[in-house]
Amino acid sequence: MENLNLNTISSDGNDKYRTFCPKKSESHFRLVSSIRFLCISVFLLIGCASLLPPERRVYPKNPVTLPKSMDIHKWMETKKNQYPDRLRSYSPYPDSYKILFYRKKFTNLGSFISCGAFLRQTNIHTIEIIEMVSNVNYANYEKSVIPRGGDLGPMNEKERTEILLPCIEEFLEPAQSKE
């Protein structure tokens, strides 16, 4: 028992709570340090993907002209009627909206693509679409399931043109009939 240290768990000096702990060797310390370094390195290499810069997450056809006699609030009401099950929105500030829109089309993996954006009225007849993001989502909007995560994007120009912009374009389609 010469390799053991006594460590007291209790601060009141009660001997019932004493335990024997083996001495930690120098090789154990090196092993733990090496594992920590490896874990941190792997996390940094894998976990450092980032969204495109803010100027690339702006709708390229800004400003968007609103239909005649509509402000952003009336227009958003028509969009909510147009997409009753696929559009979530709220108004964090006067004359602006934050939206989450689910495309009707499935991906090849059977998940939905959703996109989000910040819409703000820039003058009486136009809005601006900024802070756009896309998400390949594993939830089903048809069942009102809260999104269960997914792949946030766009991470590159290809995702921007193939995923994000078509989603925003589908949201902007003029209302013909209620779904």
CNS distance restraints for C-alpha pairs under 8 A (distance, minus, plus):
assign (resid   3 and name CA) (resid  22 and name CA) 6.30 0.50 0.50
assign (resid   3 and name CA) (resid  23 and name CA) 6.13 0.50 0.50
assign (resid   4 and name CA) (resid  20 and name CA) 6.39 0.50 0.50
assign (resid   4 and name CA) (resid  21 and name CA) 5.93 0.50 0.50
assign (resid   4 and name CA) (resid  22 and name CA) 4.70 0.50 0.50
assign (resid   4 and name CA) (resid  23 and name CA) 5.75 0.50 0.50
assign (resid   5 and name CA) (resid  20 and name CA) 6.17 0.50 0.50
assign (resid   5 and name CA) (resid  21 and name CA) 5.80 0.50 0.50
assign (resid   5 and name CA) (resid  22 and name CA) 6.29 0.50 0.50
assign (resid   5 and name CA) (resid  23 and name CA) 6.28 0.50 0.50
assign (resid   6 and name CA) (resid  18 and name CA) 7.12 0.50 0.50
assign (resid   6 and name CA) (resid  19 and name CA) 6.45 0.50 0.50
assign (resid   6 and name CA) (resid  20 and name CA) 5.27 0.50 0.50
assign (resid   6 and name CA) (resid  21 and name CA) 6.60 0.50 0.50
assign (resid   7 and name CA) (resid  18 and name CA) 6.41 0.50 0.50
assign (resid   7 and name CA) (resid  19 and name CA) 6.10 0.50 0.50
assign (resid   7 and name CA) (resid  20 and name CA) 6.50 0.50 0.50
assign (resid   7 and name CA) (resid  21 and name CA) 6.87 0.50 0.50
assign (resid   8 and name CA) (resid  13 and name CA) 7.61 0.50 0.50
assign (resid   8 and name CA) (resid  17 and name CA) 6.83 0.50 0.50
assign (resid   8 and name CA) (resid  18 and name CA) 4.95 0.50 0.50
assign (resid   8 and name CA) (resid  19 and name CA) 6.66 0.50 0.50
assign (resid   9 and name CA) (resid  17 and name CA) 5.98 0.50 0.50
assign (resid   9 and name CA) (resid  18 and name CA) 6.07 0.50 0.50
assign (resid   9 and name CA) (resid  19 and name CA) 7.37 0.50 0.50
assign (resid  10 and name CA) (resid  14 and name CA) 6.48 0.50 0.50
assign (resid  10 and name CA) (resid  17 and name CA) 5.99 0.50 0.50
assign (resid  10 and name CA) (resid  18 and name CA) 7.43 0.50 0.50
assign (resid  14 and name CA) (resid  18 and name CA) 7.66 0.50 0.50
assign (resid  24 and name CA) (resid  28 and name CA) 6.33 0.50 0.50
assign (resid  24 and name CA) (resid  29 and name CA) 7.21 0.50 0.50
assign (resid  25 and name CA) (resid  29 and name CA) 6.57 0.50 0.50
assign (resid  26 and name CA) (resid  30 and name CA) 6.33 0.50 0.50
assign (resid  27 and name CA) (resid  31 and name CA) 6.15 0.50 0.50
assign (resid  28 and name CA) (resid  32 and name CA) 6.25 0.50 0.50
assign (resid  29 and name CA) (resid  33 and name CA) 6.11 0.50 0.50
assign (resid  30 and name CA) (resid  34 and name CA) 6.01 0.50 0.50
assign (resid  31 and name CA) (resid  35 and name CA) 6.20 0.50 0.50
assign (resid  32 and name CA) (resid  36 and name CA) 6.23 0.50 0.50
assign (resid  33 and name CA) (resid  37 and name CA) 6.18 0.50 0.50
assign (resid  34 and name CA) (resid  38 and name CA) 6.13 0.50 0.50
assign (resid  35 and name CA) (resid  39 and name CA) 6.14 0.50 0.50
assign (resid  36 and name CA) (resid  40 and name CA) 6.16 0.50 0.50
assign (resid  37 and name CA) (resid  41 and name CA) 6.06 0.50 0.50
assign (resid  38 and name CA) (resid  42 and name CA) 6.14 0.50 0.50
assign (resid  39 and name CA) (resid  43 and name CA) 6.15 0.50 0.50
assign (resid  40 and name CA) (resid  44 and name CA) 6.17 0.50 0.50
assign (resid  41 and name CA) (resid  45 and name CA) 6.21 0.50 0.50
assign (resid  42 and name CA) (resid  46 and name CA) 6.07 0.50 0.50
assign (resid  43 and name CA) (resid  47 and name CA) 5.33 0.50 0.50
assign (resid  43 and name CA) (resid  48 and name CA) 7.92 0.50 0.50
assign (resid  44 and name CA) (resid  48 and name CA) 5.85 0.50 0.50
assign (resid  49 and name CA) (resid 155 and name CA) 7.11 0.50 0.50
assign (resid  50 and name CA) (resid 155 and name CA) 6.03 0.50 0.50
assign (resid  51 and name CA) (resid 152 and name CA) 7.99 0.50 0.50
assign (resid  51 and name CA) (resid 153 and name CA) 5.91 0.50 0.50
assign (resid  51 and name CA) (resid 154 and name CA) 5.70 0.50 0.50
assign (resid  51 and name CA) (resid 155 and name CA) 4.67 0.50 0.50
assign (resid  51 and name CA) (resid 156 and name CA) 7.51 0.50 0.50
assign (resid  52 and name CA) (resid  56 and name CA) 6.05 0.50 0.50
assign (resid  52 and name CA) (resid  57 and name CA) 6.71 0.50 0.50
assign (resid  52 and name CA) (resid 153 and name CA) 7.84 0.50 0.50
assign (resid  52 and name CA) (resid 154 and name CA) 6.14 0.50 0.50
assign (resid  52 and name CA) (resid 155 and name CA) 5.45 0.50 0.50
assign (resid  52 and name CA) (resid 156 and name CA) 6.21 0.50 0.50
assign (resid  52 and name CA) (resid 157 and name CA) 7.88 0.50 0.50
assign (resid  53 and name CA) (resid  57 and name CA) 6.75 0.50 0.50
assign (resid  54 and name CA) (resid  58 and name CA) 6.86 0.50 0.50
assign (resid  54 and name CA) (resid 131 and name CA) 6.49 0.50 0.50
assign (resid  57 and name CA) (resid 130 and name CA) 6.38 0.50 0.50
assign (resid  57 and name CA) (resid 131 and name CA) 5.50 0.50 0.50
assign (resid  57 and name CA) (resid 132 and name CA) 4.99 0.50 0.50
assign (resid  57 and name CA) (resid 133 and name CA) 7.01 0.50 0.50
assign (resid  58 and name CA) (resid  62 and name CA) 7.83 0.50 0.50
assign (resid  58 and name CA) (resid 129 and name CA) 6.16 0.50 0.50
assign (resid  58 and name CA) (resid 130 and name CA) 4.43 0.50 0.50
assign (resid  58 and name CA) (resid 131 and name CA) 6.07 0.50 0.50
assign (resid  58 and name CA) (resid 132 and name CA) 6.21 0.50 0.50
assign (resid  59 and name CA) (resid 128 and name CA) 7.71 0.50 0.50
assign (resid  59 and name CA) (resid 129 and name CA) 5.50 0.50 0.50
assign (resid  59 and name CA) (resid 130 and name CA) 6.24 0.50 0.50
assign (resid  59 and name CA) (resid 132 and name CA) 7.48 0.50 0.50
assign (resid  59 and name CA) (resid 165 and name CA) 7.71 0.50 0.50
assign (resid  62 and name CA) (resid 127 and name CA) 7.59 0.50 0.50
assign (resid  62 and name CA) (resid 128 and name CA) 5.58 0.50 0.50
assign (resid  62 and name CA) (resid 129 and name CA) 6.67 0.50 0.50
assign (resid  63 and name CA) (resid 122 and name CA) 7.97 0.50 0.50
assign (resid  63 and name CA) (resid 126 and name CA) 5.88 0.50 0.50
assign (resid  63 and name CA) (resid 127 and name CA) 5.61 0.50 0.50
assign (resid  63 and name CA) (resid 128 and name CA) 4.96 0.50 0.50
assign (resid  63 and name CA) (resid 129 and name CA) 7.49 0.50 0.50
assign (resid  64 and name CA) (resid 126 and name CA) 5.38 0.50 0.50
assign (resid  64 and name CA) (resid 127 and name CA) 5.28 0.50 0.50
assign (resid  64 and name CA) (resid 128 and name CA) 6.19 0.50 0.50
assign (resid  64 and name CA) (resid 129 and name CA) 7.80 0.50 0.50
assign (resid  65 and name CA) (resid 125 and name CA) 5.80 0.50 0.50
assign (resid  65 and name CA) (resid 126 and name CA) 4.42 0.50 0.50
assign (resid  65 and name CA) (resid 127 and name CA) 6.57 0.50 0.50
assign (resid  66 and name CA) (resid  70 and name CA) 6.39 0.50 0.50
assign (resid  66 and name CA) (resid  71 and name CA) 7.05 0.50 0.50
assign (resid  66 and name CA) (resid  72 and name CA) 7.54 0.50 0.50
assign (resid  66 and name CA) (resid  75 and name CA) 7.26 0.50 0.50
assign (resid  66 and name CA) (resid 125 and name CA) 5.37 0.50 0.50
assign (resid  66 and name CA) (resid 126 and name CA) 5.39 0.50 0.50
assign (resid  66 and name CA) (resid 127 and name CA) 7.07 0.50 0.50
assign (resid  67 and name CA) (resid  75 and name CA) 7.68 0.50 0.50
assign (resid  67 and name CA) (resid 125 and name CA) 7.64 0.50 0.50
assign (resid  68 and name CA) (resid 125 and name CA) 7.55 0.50 0.50
assign (resid  70 and name CA) (resid  74 and name CA) 5.56 0.50 0.50
assign (resid  70 and name CA) (resid  75 and name CA) 5.91 0.50 0.50
assign (resid  70 and name CA) (resid 125 and name CA) 7.59 0.50 0.50
assign (resid  71 and name CA) (resid  75 and name CA) 6.14 0.50 0.50
assign (resid  71 and name CA) (resid 121 and name CA) 7.87 0.50 0.50
assign (resid  71 and name CA) (resid 124 and name CA) 6.57 0.50 0.50
assign (resid  71 and name CA) (resid 125 and name CA) 6.94 0.50 0.50
assign (resid  72 and name CA) (resid  76 and name CA) 6.00 0.50 0.50
assign (resid  72 and name CA) (resid  95 and name CA) 6.43 0.50 0.50
assign (resid  72 and name CA) (resid  96 and name CA) 7.40 0.50 0.50
assign (resid  72 and name CA) (resid 120 and name CA) 7.76 0.50 0.50
assign (resid  72 and name CA) (resid 121 and name CA) 6.24 0.50 0.50
assign (resid  72 and name CA) (resid 127 and name CA) 7.29 0.50 0.50
assign (resid  73 and name CA) (resid  77 and name CA) 6.29 0.50 0.50
assign (resid  73 and name CA) (resid  95 and name CA) 7.25 0.50 0.50
assign (resid  74 and name CA) (resid  78 and name CA) 6.46 0.50 0.50
assign (resid  75 and name CA) (resid  79 and name CA) 6.33 0.50 0.50
assign (resid  76 and name CA) (resid  80 and name CA) 6.11 0.50 0.50
assign (resid  77 and name CA) (resid  81 and name CA) 6.28 0.50 0.50
assign (resid  78 and name CA) (resid  82 and name CA) 5.99 0.50 0.50
assign (resid  78 and name CA) (resid 175 and name CA) 7.49 0.50 0.50
assign (resid  79 and name CA) (resid  83 and name CA) 6.00 0.50 0.50
assign (resid  79 and name CA) (resid  87 and name CA) 7.84 0.50 0.50
assign (resid  79 and name CA) (resid 175 and name CA) 7.38 0.50 0.50
assign (resid  80 and name CA) (resid  84 and name CA) 5.22 0.50 0.50
assign (resid  80 and name CA) (resid  87 and name CA) 6.33 0.50 0.50
assign (resid  81 and name CA) (resid 178 and name CA) 6.56 0.50 0.50
assign (resid  82 and name CA) (resid 175 and name CA) 5.88 0.50 0.50
assign (resid  82 and name CA) (resid 176 and name CA) 7.95 0.50 0.50
assign (resid  82 and name CA) (resid 177 and name CA) 6.78 0.50 0.50
assign (resid  82 and name CA) (resid 178 and name CA) 4.97 0.50 0.50
assign (resid  82 and name CA) (resid 179 and name CA) 6.54 0.50 0.50
assign (resid  83 and name CA) (resid  87 and name CA) 5.70 0.50 0.50
assign (resid  83 and name CA) (resid 178 and name CA) 7.11 0.50 0.50
assign (resid  83 and name CA) (resid 179 and name CA) 6.60 0.50 0.50
assign (resid  84 and name CA) (resid 179 and name CA) 7.68 0.50 0.50
assign (resid  85 and name CA) (resid 141 and name CA) 6.88 0.50 0.50
assign (resid  85 and name CA) (resid 142 and name CA) 6.76 0.50 0.50
assign (resid  85 and name CA) (resid 144 and name CA) 7.98 0.50 0.50
assign (resid  86 and name CA) (resid 101 and name CA) 5.69 0.50 0.50
assign (resid  86 and name CA) (resid 102 and name CA) 5.02 0.50 0.50
assign (resid  86 and name CA) (resid 103 and name CA) 7.24 0.50 0.50
assign (resid  86 and name CA) (resid 104 and name CA) 7.79 0.50 0.50
assign (resid  86 and name CA) (resid 141 and name CA) 6.38 0.50 0.50
assign (resid  86 and name CA) (resid 142 and name CA) 7.86 0.50 0.50
assign (resid  87 and name CA) (resid  99 and name CA) 7.06 0.50 0.50
assign (resid  87 and name CA) (resid 100 and name CA) 5.86 0.50 0.50
assign (resid  87 and name CA) (resid 101 and name CA) 4.62 0.50 0.50
assign (resid  87 and name CA) (resid 102 and name CA) 6.54 0.50 0.50
assign (resid  88 and name CA) (resid  99 and name CA) 5.73 0.50 0.50
assign (resid  88 and name CA) (resid 100 and name CA) 5.08 0.50 0.50
assign (resid  88 and name CA) (resid 101 and name CA) 6.39 0.50 0.50
assign (resid  89 and name CA) (resid  97 and name CA) 6.55 0.50 0.50
assign (resid  89 and name CA) (resid  98 and name CA) 5.56 0.50 0.50
assign (resid  89 and name CA) (resid  99 and name CA) 4.35 0.50 0.50
assign (resid  89 and name CA) (resid 100 and name CA) 6.27 0.50 0.50
assign (resid  90 and name CA) (resid  97 and name CA) 5.60 0.50 0.50
assign (resid  90 and name CA) (resid  98 and name CA) 5.58 0.50 0.50
assign (resid  90 and name CA) (resid  99 and name CA) 6.79 0.50 0.50
assign (resid  91 and name CA) (resid  95 and name CA) 7.65 0.50 0.50
assign (resid  91 and name CA) (resid  96 and name CA) 5.74 0.50 0.50
assign (resid  91 and name CA) (resid  97 and name CA) 4.35 0.50 0.50
assign (resid  91 and name CA) (resid  98 and name CA) 6.23 0.50 0.50
assign (resid  92 and name CA) (resid  96 and name CA) 6.78 0.50 0.50
assign (resid  92 and name CA) (resid  97 and name CA) 6.39 0.50 0.50
assign (resid  92 and name CA) (resid  98 and name CA) 7.13 0.50 0.50
assign (resid  93 and name CA) (resid  97 and name CA) 7.33 0.50 0.50
assign (resid  95 and name CA) (resid 120 and name CA) 5.95 0.50 0.50
assign (resid  95 and name CA) (resid 121 and name CA) 5.58 0.50 0.50
assign (resid  96 and name CA) (resid 118 and name CA) 7.25 0.50 0.50
assign (resid  96 and name CA) (resid 119 and name CA) 5.42 0.50 0.50
assign (resid  96 and name CA) (resid 120 and name CA) 4.15 0.50 0.50
assign (resid  96 and name CA) (resid 121 and name CA) 6.21 0.50 0.50
assign (resid  97 and name CA) (resid 118 and name CA) 5.85 0.50 0.50
assign (resid  97 and name CA) (resid 119 and name CA) 5.07 0.50 0.50
assign (resid  97 and name CA) (resid 120 and name CA) 6.43 0.50 0.50
assign (resid  98 and name CA) (resid 116 and name CA) 7.28 0.50 0.50
assign (resid  98 and name CA) (resid 117 and name CA) 5.90 0.50 0.50
assign (resid  98 and name CA) (resid 118 and name CA) 4.61 0.50 0.50
assign (resid  98 and name CA) (resid 119 and name CA) 6.24 0.50 0.50
assign (resid  99 and name CA) (resid 115 and name CA) 7.99 0.50 0.50
assign (resid  99 and name CA) (resid 116 and name CA) 5.27 0.50 0.50
assign (resid  99 and name CA) (resid 117 and name CA) 5.53 0.50 0.50
assign (resid  99 and name CA) (resid 118 and name CA) 6.50 0.50 0.50
assign (resid  99 and name CA) (resid 119 and name CA) 7.67 0.50 0.50
assign (resid 100 and name CA) (resid 114 and name CA) 6.69 0.50 0.50
assign (resid 100 and name CA) (resid 115 and name CA) 5.66 0.50 0.50
assign (resid 100 and name CA) (resid 116 and name CA) 4.35 0.50 0.50
assign (resid 100 and name CA) (resid 117 and name CA) 6.98 0.50 0.50
assign (resid 101 and name CA) (resid 114 and name CA) 5.36 0.50 0.50
assign (resid 101 and name CA) (resid 115 and name CA) 5.33 0.50 0.50
assign (resid 101 and name CA) (resid 116 and name CA) 6.22 0.50 0.50
assign (resid 101 and name CA) (resid 167 and name CA) 7.75 0.50 0.50
assign (resid 101 and name CA) (resid 171 and name CA) 6.90 0.50 0.50
assign (resid 102 and name CA) (resid 112 and name CA) 6.73 0.50 0.50
assign (resid 102 and name CA) (resid 113 and name CA) 5.97 0.50 0.50
assign (resid 102 and name CA) (resid 114 and name CA) 4.19 0.50 0.50
assign (resid 102 and name CA) (resid 115 and name CA) 6.59 0.50 0.50
assign (resid 102 and name CA) (resid 141 and name CA) 7.05 0.50 0.50
assign (resid 102 and name CA) (resid 167 and name CA) 7.79 0.50 0.50
assign (resid 103 and name CA) (resid 112 and name CA) 6.53 0.50 0.50
assign (resid 103 and name CA) (resid 113 and name CA) 5.65 0.50 0.50
assign (resid 103 and name CA) (resid 114 and name CA) 5.89 0.50 0.50
assign (resid 103 and name CA) (resid 167 and name CA) 6.18 0.50 0.50
assign (resid 103 and name CA) (resid 170 and name CA) 7.29 0.50 0.50
assign (resid 104 and name CA) (resid 112 and name CA) 7.41 0.50 0.50
assign (resid 105 and name CA) (resid 112 and name CA) 6.79 0.50 0.50
assign (resid 105 and name CA) (resid 113 and name CA) 7.61 0.50 0.50
assign (resid 106 and name CA) (resid 110 and name CA) 5.42 0.50 0.50
assign (resid 106 and name CA) (resid 111 and name CA) 5.47 0.50 0.50
assign (resid 106 and name CA) (resid 112 and name CA) 5.00 0.50 0.50
assign (resid 106 and name CA) (resid 113 and name CA) 7.05 0.50 0.50
assign (resid 107 and name CA) (resid 111 and name CA) 5.43 0.50 0.50
assign (resid 107 and name CA) (resid 112 and name CA) 6.10 0.50 0.50
assign (resid 107 and name CA) (resid 113 and name CA) 7.03 0.50 0.50
assign (resid 111 and name CA) (resid 136 and name CA) 6.70 0.50 0.50
assign (resid 111 and name CA) (resid 137 and name CA) 5.80 0.50 0.50
assign (resid 111 and name CA) (resid 138 and name CA) 5.18 0.50 0.50
assign (resid 111 and name CA) (resid 139 and name CA) 7.04 0.50 0.50
assign (resid 111 and name CA) (resid 140 and name CA) 7.50 0.50 0.50
assign (resid 112 and name CA) (resid 136 and name CA) 5.92 0.50 0.50
assign (resid 112 and name CA) (resid 137 and name CA) 5.23 0.50 0.50
assign (resid 112 and name CA) (resid 138 and name CA) 6.58 0.50 0.50
assign (resid 112 and name CA) (resid 139 and name CA) 7.11 0.50 0.50
assign (resid 112 and name CA) (resid 140 and name CA) 6.95 0.50 0.50
assign (resid 113 and name CA) (resid 134 and name CA) 7.07 0.50 0.50
assign (resid 113 and name CA) (resid 135 and name CA) 5.74 0.50 0.50
assign (resid 113 and name CA) (resid 136 and name CA) 4.50 0.50 0.50
assign (resid 113 and name CA) (resid 137 and name CA) 5.75 0.50 0.50
assign (resid 113 and name CA) (resid 163 and name CA) 7.52 0.50 0.50
assign (resid 113 and name CA) (resid 167 and name CA) 7.52 0.50 0.50
assign (resid 114 and name CA) (resid 134 and name CA) 5.71 0.50 0.50
assign (resid 114 and name CA) (resid 135 and name CA) 5.17 0.50 0.50
assign (resid 114 and name CA) (resid 136 and name CA) 6.35 0.50 0.50
assign (resid 114 and name CA) (resid 137 and name CA) 6.65 0.50 0.50
assign (resid 114 and name CA) (resid 167 and name CA) 6.99 0.50 0.50
assign (resid 115 and name CA) (resid 132 and name CA) 7.05 0.50 0.50
assign (resid 115 and name CA) (resid 133 and name CA) 5.56 0.50 0.50
assign (resid 115 and name CA) (resid 134 and name CA) 4.16 0.50 0.50
assign (resid 115 and name CA) (resid 135 and name CA) 6.00 0.50 0.50
assign (resid 115 and name CA) (resid 164 and name CA) 6.48 0.50 0.50
assign (resid 115 and name CA) (resid 167 and name CA) 6.19 0.50 0.50
assign (resid 115 and name CA) (resid 168 and name CA) 6.86 0.50 0.50
assign (resid 116 and name CA) (resid 131 and name CA) 7.87 0.50 0.50
assign (resid 116 and name CA) (resid 132 and name CA) 5.58 0.50 0.50
assign (resid 116 and name CA) (resid 133 and name CA) 5.25 0.50 0.50
assign (resid 116 and name CA) (resid 134 and name CA) 6.26 0.50 0.50
assign (resid 117 and name CA) (resid 129 and name CA) 6.45 0.50 0.50
assign (resid 117 and name CA) (resid 130 and name CA) 5.94 0.50 0.50
assign (resid 117 and name CA) (resid 131 and name CA) 5.32 0.50 0.50
assign (resid 117 and name CA) (resid 132 and name CA) 4.28 0.50 0.50
assign (resid 117 and name CA) (resid 133 and name CA) 6.42 0.50 0.50
assign (resid 118 and name CA) (resid 129 and name CA) 5.84 0.50 0.50
assign (resid 118 and name CA) (resid 130 and name CA) 5.30 0.50 0.50
assign (resid 118 and name CA) (resid 131 and name CA) 5.72 0.50 0.50
assign (resid 118 and name CA) (resid 132 and name CA) 6.92 0.50 0.50
assign (resid 119 and name CA) (resid 127 and name CA) 6.51 0.50 0.50
assign (resid 119 and name CA) (resid 128 and name CA) 5.70 0.50 0.50
assign (resid 119 and name CA) (resid 129 and name CA) 4.77 0.50 0.50
assign (resid 119 and name CA) (resid 130 and name CA) 6.51 0.50 0.50
assign (resid 120 and name CA) (resid 127 and name CA) 5.38 0.50 0.50
assign (resid 120 and name CA) (resid 128 and name CA) 5.39 0.50 0.50
assign (resid 120 and name CA) (resid 129 and name CA) 6.80 0.50 0.50
assign (resid 121 and name CA) (resid 125 and name CA) 7.99 0.50 0.50
assign (resid 121 and name CA) (resid 126 and name CA) 5.97 0.50 0.50
assign (resid 121 and name CA) (resid 127 and name CA) 4.12 0.50 0.50
assign (resid 121 and name CA) (resid 128 and name CA) 6.28 0.50 0.50
assign (resid 122 and name CA) (resid 126 and name CA) 5.80 0.50 0.50
assign (resid 122 and name CA) (resid 127 and name CA) 5.26 0.50 0.50
assign (resid 122 and name CA) (resid 128 and name CA) 6.40 0.50 0.50
assign (resid 123 and name CA) (resid 127 and name CA) 7.11 0.50 0.50
assign (resid 132 and name CA) (resid 164 and name CA) 7.66 0.50 0.50
assign (resid 133 and name CA) (resid 152 and name CA) 7.00 0.50 0.50
assign (resid 133 and name CA) (resid 153 and name CA) 5.71 0.50 0.50
assign (resid 133 and name CA) (resid 154 and name CA) 6.37 0.50 0.50
assign (resid 133 and name CA) (resid 164 and name CA) 6.78 0.50 0.50
assign (resid 134 and name CA) (resid 152 and name CA) 5.80 0.50 0.50
assign (resid 134 and name CA) (resid 153 and name CA) 5.00 0.50 0.50
assign (resid 134 and name CA) (resid 154 and name CA) 6.19 0.50 0.50
assign (resid 134 and name CA) (resid 163 and name CA) 6.99 0.50 0.50
assign (resid 134 and name CA) (resid 164 and name CA) 5.30 0.50 0.50
assign (resid 135 and name CA) (resid 150 and name CA) 5.99 0.50 0.50
assign (resid 135 and name CA) (resid 151 and name CA) 5.39 0.50 0.50
assign (resid 135 and name CA) (resid 152 and name CA) 4.54 0.50 0.50
assign (resid 135 and name CA) (resid 153 and name CA) 6.05 0.50 0.50
assign (resid 136 and name CA) (resid 150 and name CA) 5.32 0.50 0.50
assign (resid 136 and name CA) (resid 151 and name CA) 5.27 0.50 0.50
assign (resid 136 and name CA) (resid 152 and name CA) 6.83 0.50 0.50
assign (resid 137 and name CA) (resid 147 and name CA) 6.57 0.50 0.50
assign (resid 137 and name CA) (resid 148 and name CA) 7.08 0.50 0.50
assign (resid 137 and name CA) (resid 149 and name CA) 6.18 0.50 0.50
assign (resid 137 and name CA) (resid 150 and name CA) 4.68 0.50 0.50
assign (resid 137 and name CA) (resid 151 and name CA) 6.99 0.50 0.50
assign (resid 138 and name CA) (resid 147 and name CA) 6.73 0.50 0.50
assign (resid 138 and name CA) (resid 148 and name CA) 5.93 0.50 0.50
assign (resid 138 and name CA) (resid 149 and name CA) 6.59 0.50 0.50
assign (resid 138 and name CA) (resid 150 and name CA) 6.12 0.50 0.50
assign (resid 139 and name CA) (resid 145 and name CA) 5.95 0.50 0.50
assign (resid 139 and name CA) (resid 146 and name CA) 6.68 0.50 0.50
assign (resid 139 and name CA) (resid 147 and name CA) 4.95 0.50 0.50
assign (resid 139 and name CA) (resid 148 and name CA) 5.79 0.50 0.50
assign (resid 139 and name CA) (resid 149 and name CA) 7.94 0.50 0.50
assign (resid 140 and name CA) (resid 144 and name CA) 6.81 0.50 0.50
assign (resid 140 and name CA) (resid 145 and name CA) 5.95 0.50 0.50
assign (resid 140 and name CA) (resid 147 and name CA) 7.80 0.50 0.50
assign (resid 141 and name CA) (resid 145 and name CA) 6.09 0.50 0.50
assign (resid 153 and name CA) (resid 159 and name CA) 7.04 0.50 0.50
assign (resid 153 and name CA) (resid 160 and name CA) 7.67 0.50 0.50
assign (resid 153 and name CA) (resid 164 and name CA) 7.81 0.50 0.50
assign (resid 154 and name CA) (resid 159 and name CA) 5.16 0.50 0.50
assign (resid 154 and name CA) (resid 160 and name CA) 5.18 0.50 0.50
assign (resid 154 and name CA) (resid 163 and name CA) 7.79 0.50 0.50
assign (resid 154 and name CA) (resid 164 and name CA) 6.83 0.50 0.50
assign (resid 155 and name CA) (resid 159 and name CA) 6.58 0.50 0.50
assign (resid 155 and name CA) (resid 160 and name CA) 7.64 0.50 0.50
assign (resid 156 and name CA) (resid 160 and name CA) 6.39 0.50 0.50
assign (resid 157 and name CA) (resid 161 and name CA) 6.24 0.50 0.50
assign (resid 158 and name CA) (resid 162 and name CA) 5.92 0.50 0.50
assign (resid 159 and name CA) (resid 163 and name CA) 5.24 0.50 0.50
assign (resid 159 and name CA) (resid 164 and name CA) 6.60 0.50 0.50
assign (resid 160 and name CA) (resid 164 and name CA) 4.90 0.50 0.50
assign (resid 160 and name CA) (resid 165 and name CA) 6.07 0.50 0.50
assign (resid 161 and name CA) (resid 165 and name CA) 5.47 0.50 0.50
assign (resid 161 and name CA) (resid 166 and name CA) 7.20 0.50 0.50
assign (resid 162 and name CA) (resid 166 and name CA) 6.61 0.50 0.50
assign (resid 163 and name CA) (resid 167 and name CA) 6.44 0.50 0.50
assign (resid 164 and name CA) (resid 168 and name CA) 6.43 0.50 0.50
assign (resid 165 and name CA) (resid 169 and name CA) 6.04 0.50 0.50
assign (resid 166 and name CA) (resid 170 and name CA) 6.08 0.50 0.50
assign (resid 167 and name CA) (resid 171 and name CA) 6.38 0.50 0.50
assign (resid 168 and name CA) (resid 172 and name CA) 6.28 0.50 0.50
assign (resid 169 and name CA) (resid 173 and name CA) 6.38 0.50 0.50
